[in-house]
Amino acid sequence: MRYQIANWDLRADVYFVEIQSKDPTKEFLLRFADIPRPVEKKSASRIKKDIVGNHVEQKHTKKQGVVFDQESIVRISDFRVDVRGGYYCASLCMAGGVYHLERRKDHWVVTDFRAEIMA
């Protein structure tokens, strides 16, 4: 999630997080307290339909946002994992794929991302 947020370069006033189709815990969201924009659970968002399609917005403020999701983690070894995830921000703004991570010292680092076609 942190990698997705750090590499997000489109407009978003708030970030929403979903893990395996569920809201993350409050404790998990506290990990992002240092992020300059709010990071909230996905259920705090809604899909708003407008004349050009759909977009993600925060329910109570209507600020524009993006949903980052993480679906599965496959452990390759004690030092390598593959994480399936992606994002959705509007009708023509979505992607998904596999993030390849390696454990380096005391943290995980994304070493590669392989995008997959979204259906």
N, C-alpha and C positions, 0 to 999 in steps of 0.2 A: 504494500500500500504506500509506504513512504517513497519508494522509487517512482510509482505512478504520480503521486502528488508533486514530487520534486521535478519531474520531467513534463508536467502539464503546462502547455504554452498557449492555450486558448482561454477565452474569458470565462471565469467562474468566480462567483462571490463566496461560494460555500462548497465544500466537498462532502459527499455522502459515501458511506462505506457499507458494504454488504459482504458477509462471509457465508458461503455455502447456502445462499438464498435466505439468510437470516440476518437480523440486526446483530452487530457486535455488542459485547458487554460494555458497560460504562468504564470498567478498568482498561479494556483494550483501547477505547477512544482517548483515555487520558495519556496514552503514549504519544499522542499527536499535539499535546499542549503547546509545543514550541513552534507549530506551524502558524504562519501569519494570518491565515483565514480559518474560519470555523470548520471543524471536521465533526460531522454528525452521523447518526445512524440513518440508514436508507429510508426508514419509515417516516422521517421528518421531511421527506421530499415527495413530490408528486410530478406526474407527467402532465404538462399543460399543452393543450392543443391550440395552435394559432393558424393564421392564414398560410404560412409556409410549411407547416408540419407540426411536429411535437418538440418540446424541449423540457428539460428538468428544471424545477424550481423548488425553493424552500416553501413549505406550506404556509407558515405564518408571516413571512416577510415578502414572499414572491421574488426573492433574489435568485438570479440565475446560478445553476450549479451543475455538477457532474457526479455521476455515480460510479465509484470504483468497486469492482467485485473481485472476490477470490473464491474459486470453486473447489479446487483440489490441490493437495500437496503430495507429490510422489517422491519418496526418499530414494535417491540413487546410491548414496553412501552416507557415512557420518558427516561428510563435508560437502555434499552436493544434493540439491533438491530441485525438482521442477514444480513450478506453481502455475496452475491454469487460472487466468484472470483476464480482466479487460475493463472497459469503461463504456458509459452511455451518457451523452449530453444532449442529443437532439436526433431528429429523424435521420440525418445524414452525418451524424457524428458519433460513431461507435466503432469499437474494435475489440478483438479478443485474441488470445493466443497463450503461449507458454513462456513463462519467465524462468530462465535458468539461473540458479543461485549457487554460490560457493561460500562456505564458512571461512572467514579470514580473521584470525585472532579471536575476538569476542563478539563478532557480528556477521550477519549475512550480507553478501554483496550480489547484486544482479550483474551477471556477466554477459547475458544475451537475452533478447526477446525475439521470439518467432511468431509473427502475426499469422492468424488463420482467417479465412474468409467467413464472415458472419452471414448466416442465412436468415 
